Each structure stands twice: as structure tokens, then as C-alpha cells.
């Protein structure tokens, strides 16, 4: 019987010791609670102070940071966590990430209708410019700036031995009769030597003489042209 009482007493002692340890831990934690913060602050909060019972956190206003988080753009603080940078005209939030805290340049030239007809678009930071295509010149209209065809055929004539024909945004040279385009210079036409190329004088008593843009058939020495137009012996 004494054996069982001994076991019972030992178990009771263990239980009492465990209870004492638990009570001690609770007392220790209650005394040191002012130095502990069991629930951390949200990412946008910061710890202000420790009082006797809990950690007090305060919301961070990123829009008051120095230097400004949005740079040259204005900043709007959300009621909860985070903020937004207000992009001005010519800037936008990234189309791929949709990050509201970033403003990047808008490429207006991706829109083919940004500039008018016969105009080239040039993107700049926060803006864009338009210029006329080659062969067009800038004019001012009631609706703004426009581009009209430039008549390259006005004086001086850019073509040599040829007629200048104006086209939309350009021009072309059409050689005069008896001339052909120069291979290395499309604005110049060279005289065709009909005497060498075609031998147009059919009378064997005629001599072909090349002229600018044409030729002449004259009688050979000792011959003259008769009333029928043939070369006969003098």
C-alpha cells in the first residue's frame, strides 16, 4: 500500500511542478509584454512605440518621402497600403506590369494617326513632333500645320536636256527627243548619236551628221541634192 502512495505522491509532485512552470511563464510574459510585439506591422506601417500592452503602428505616407517617390509627378496615397503616381500627359503606367508607382514615356508614334498625311512622327520624352516627308513642304492652314507637295519642277529646272514632271512627293525627268537618260545620273539626258546607232541616211551618197537631239543627212563631196531630194554627181 505504501508503494502506491509513493507513486501517487511522485505524480502529484510532477503535476504541481508543471503548473508552477506554466504560471511562471505567464507571469514572465505579462511582465515583459511591453517589450514584445507578437503581431508585426503591415508592410506600409512603422512601429511608433511600445506601451504596456501592445505595439502601436502608424501608416507610412510614401507621398511625404524626400526625395519624392514619384519624382516630378504628383503622388496619391491610398486609404490602405500603397500609393499611385499620377502620370501627366505624355506618360503612362507600364502596359506590361501596370505598376501604378511608375510613369514611363508614352510613344505617341505607335499610333499611325498621330501625325497628318505625308508627315513623319518623331517621339520625344513626354511628347512628339511631326515633320514633312521628303518632297513635301510645311504650310500653315486654319486647322494647323500641314504638308503639301513641293513642286521640284519650278525654276531652276532640275532636269538637263529633259522635261521635268512633278509627282506627289517627287518628280521625274523625261528626256527630250533625241536624248536618252544617263545611266549614272537620272536627272541628265545624253544626246543620242543617230549616225552611229541607226545610220539613218539611206542614200549611199549621203553623209550623216549628228546634231544635238537630232541629225542631218548631207551630200558627200562632189554631190548635190536635186529636186527629188537625192544626191547626184555635180
C-alpha positions as CSV (number, residue, x, y, z in Angstrom):
1,X,0.0,0.0,0.0
2,X,2.8,2.4,0.8
3,X,4.2,1.7,-2.6
4,X,1.1,3.1,-4.3
5,X,1.1,6.1,-2.1
6,X,4.7,6.7,-3.1
7,X,3.8,6.6,-6.8
8,X,0.8,8.9,-6.3
9,X,2.9,11.4,-4.4
10,X,5.5,11.4,-7.1
11,X,3.0,12.0,-9.9
12,X,1.3,14.8,-7.8
13,X,4.7,16.4,-7.4
14,X,5.3,16.4,-11.1
15,X,1.9,17.9,-11.8
16,X,2.5,20.7,-9.3
17,X,5.9,21.4,-10.7
18,X,4.4,21.7,-14.3
19,X,1.7,24.0,-13.0
20,X,4.3,26.2,-11.3
21,X,6.4,26.4,-14.5
22,X,3.3,27.4,-16.6
23,X,2.4,30.0,-14.0
24,X,5.9,31.3,-14.0
25,X,6.0,31.6,-17.8
26,X,2.7,33.5,-17.8
27,X,4.0,35.9,-15.1
28,X,7.2,36.4,-17.0
29,X,5.4,37.2,-20.3
30,X,3.0,39.6,-18.6
31,X,5.9,41.5,-17.1
32,X,7.8,41.7,-20.4
33,X,4.8,42.2,-22.8
34,X,5.7,45.8,-23.1
35,X,8.9,44.8,-24.9
36,X,7.2,42.3,-27.3
37,X,5.2,42.7,-30.5
38,X,3.5,39.5,-31.4
39,X,1.7,40.9,-34.4
40,X,4.2,42.7,-36.8
41,X,3.1,45.8,-38.5
42,X,1.8,45.8,-42.1
43,X,4.4,46.5,-44.8
44,X,3.2,50.1,-45.2
45,X,3.3,50.7,-41.4
46,X,6.1,51.6,-39.0
47,X,6.5,51.0,-35.3
48,X,5.8,54.1,-33.3
49,X,6.1,53.0,-29.6
50,X,5.7,50.1,-27.2
51,X,3.2,50.7,-24.5
52,X,2.4,48.4,-21.6
53,X,0.2,46.1,-23.5
54,X,0.8,46.2,-27.3
55,X,2.8,47.6,-30.2
56,X,1.3,50.7,-31.7
57,X,1.8,51.0,-35.5
58,X,1.3,54.0,-37.7
59,X,0.6,54.1,-41.5
60,X,3.5,55.3,-43.7
61,X,2.7,58.0,-46.2
62,X,5.0,57.4,-49.0
63,X,3.9,60.6,-50.7
64,X,5.7,62.6,-48.0
65,X,9.1,61.0,-48.6
66,X,12.0,63.1,-49.5
67,X,13.1,62.7,-52.3
68,X,9.6,62.2,-53.7
69,X,8.8,58.6,-54.6
70,X,7.1,59.8,-57.9
71,X,9.8,62.2,-58.9
72,X,8.3,65.1,-61.0
73,X,4.8,63.5,-60.9
74,X,2.2,64.0,-58.1
75,X,1.5,61.3,-55.6
76,X,-1.8,59.9,-54.3
77,X,-1.8,57.9,-51.1
78,X,-4.3,55.0,-50.9
79,X,-6.5,54.6,-47.8
80,X,-4.9,51.2,-47.2
81,X,-1.5,50.1,-48.4
82,X,0.4,51.7,-51.2
83,X,0.3,54.8,-53.4
84,X,-0.1,55.9,-57.0
85,X,2.0,58.2,-59.2
86,X,-0.3,60.4,-61.3
87,X,1.2,60.4,-64.8
88,X,0.9,63.6,-66.7
89,X,0.2,63.9,-70.5
90,X,2.8,62.1,-72.5
91,X,3.5,59.5,-69.8
92,X,1.7,56.3,-68.7
93,X,1.9,53.4,-66.3
94,X,3.8,50.4,-67.9
95,X,1.4,48.5,-70.1
96,X,3.1,45.2,-69.3
97,X,3.2,45.4,-65.5
98,X,0.5,48.0,-64.8
99,X,2.7,49.3,-61.9
100,X,0.9,52.3,-60.6
101,X,4.1,53.6,-58.9
102,X,5.9,54.0,-62.2
103,X,5.4,56.5,-65.0
104,X,7.1,55.9,-68.3
105,X,7.2,57.8,-71.6
106,X,4.3,57.2,-74.0
107,X,5.4,56.5,-77.5
108,X,2.7,58.5,-79.4
109,X,4.3,57.4,-82.7
110,X,3.0,53.9,-82.2
111,X,-0.4,55.4,-83.3
112,X,-0.1,55.8,-87.1
113,X,-2.7,58.6,-87.0
114,X,-0.7,60.8,-84.6
115,X,0.7,63.0,-87.4
116,X,-1.2,64.1,-90.5
117,X,-0.9,62.9,-94.1
118,X,2.6,62.9,-95.6
119,X,4.1,63.5,-92.1
120,X,6.8,61.6,-90.1
121,X,6.4,61.2,-86.4
122,X,9.3,61.6,-84.0
123,X,8.9,60.5,-80.4
124,X,10.4,62.6,-77.6
125,X,10.3,62.3,-73.8
126,X,6.8,63.1,-72.8
127,X,5.9,64.5,-76.3
128,X,6.4,64.1,-80.0
129,X,7.0,66.2,-83.1
130,X,5.9,65.9,-86.8
131,X,7.8,66.7,-89.9
132,X,7.1,66.6,-93.6
133,X,8.2,63.6,-95.7
134,X,10.8,64.2,-98.4
135,X,9.2,66.0,-101.3
136,X,6.7,67.9,-99.2
137,X,6.9,71.3,-97.5
138,X,5.3,72.7,-94.4
139,X,2.3,75.1,-94.7
140,X,0.0,76.7,-92.2
141,X,-3.7,76.1,-92.5
142,X,-6.7,77.1,-90.4
143,X,-6.5,73.6,-88.9
144,X,-2.9,73.8,-88.1
145,X,0.3,72.6,-89.7
146,X,0.0,70.5,-92.9
147,X,2.3,69.2,-95.6
148,X,1.8,69.9,-99.3
149,X,3.6,68.6,-102.3
150,X,6.7,70.5,-103.2
151,X,6.9,71.3,-107.0
152,X,10.5,70.5,-107.8
153,X,10.0,71.5,-111.4
154,X,9.8,75.2,-110.6
155,X,12.8,77.3,-111.8
156,X,15.5,76.3,-112.0
157,X,14.7,73.1,-113.9
158,X,16.5,70.2,-112.1
159,X,16.5,68.2,-115.3
160,X,19.1,68.5,-118.1
161,X,18.0,68.0,-121.7
162,X,14.7,66.8,-120.4
163,X,11.2,67.9,-119.3
164,X,10.5,67.9,-115.5
165,X,7.2,66.3,-114.5
166,X,6.1,66.9,-110.9
167,X,4.7,63.9,-109.0
168,X,3.4,63.5,-105.4
169,X,6.4,64.0,-103.2
170,X,8.9,63.7,-106.1
171,X,9.4,64.4,-109.8
172,X,10.8,62.6,-112.9
173,X,12.8,63.7,-115.9
174,X,11.5,62.8,-119.4
175,X,14.3,63.1,-122.0
176,X,13.7,65.4,-124.9
177,X,13.5,63.8,-128.4
178,X,16.9,62.6,-129.5
179,X,18.2,62.2,-125.9
180,X,18.3,59.3,-123.5
181,X,18.8,59.0,-119.7
182,X,22.3,59.0,-118.4
183,X,23.0,55.7,-116.6
184,X,24.8,57.3,-113.6
185,X,22.6,60.4,-113.4
186,X,18.8,60.1,-113.9
187,X,18.5,63.9,-113.9
188,X,20.6,64.2,-117.1
189,X,19.9,63.1,-120.6
190,X,22.7,62.4,-123.1
191,X,22.4,63.1,-126.8
192,X,21.8,60.0,-129.0
193,X,24.2,59.8,-131.9
194,X,21.8,58.6,-134.5
195,X,24.5,58.4,-137.1
196,X,26.4,55.7,-135.2
197,X,23.4,53.9,-133.8
198,X,20.9,53.8,-136.7
199,X,22.7,55.1,-139.9
200,X,19.5,57.0,-140.8
201,X,20.8,58.4,-144.1
202,X,19.7,55.8,-146.7
203,X,21.3,57.3,-149.8
204,X,24.8,55.9,-150.3
205,X,25.9,59.3,-151.5
206,X,24.8,60.9,-148.2
207,X,26.9,61.7,-145.1
208,X,25.2,61.6,-141.7
209,X,26.0,64.5,-139.4
210,X,24.9,64.2,-135.7
211,X,23.4,67.3,-134.0
212,X,22.1,67.9,-130.5
213,X,19.0,65.8,-130.3
214,X,18.8,65.1,-134.0
215,X,20.9,64.6,-137.2
216,X,21.4,65.8,-140.7
217,X,21.9,64.0,-143.9
218,X,24.2,65.9,-146.3
219,X,25.5,65.1,-149.7
220,X,29.0,63.7,-150.0
221,X,31.8,65.9,-151.5
222,X,31.2,66.1,-155.3
223,X,27.4,65.6,-155.0
224,X,24.5,67.9,-154.6
225,X,20.8,67.3,-153.8
226,X,18.5,67.5,-156.8
227,X,14.8,68.5,-157.0
228,X,13.8,64.9,-155.9
229,X,15.9,65.1,-152.8
230,X,18.6,62.7,-154.0
231,X,22.3,63.4,-154.0
232,X,23.6,63.4,-157.6
233,X,27.1,64.0,-159.0
234,X,28.0,67.6,-159.8
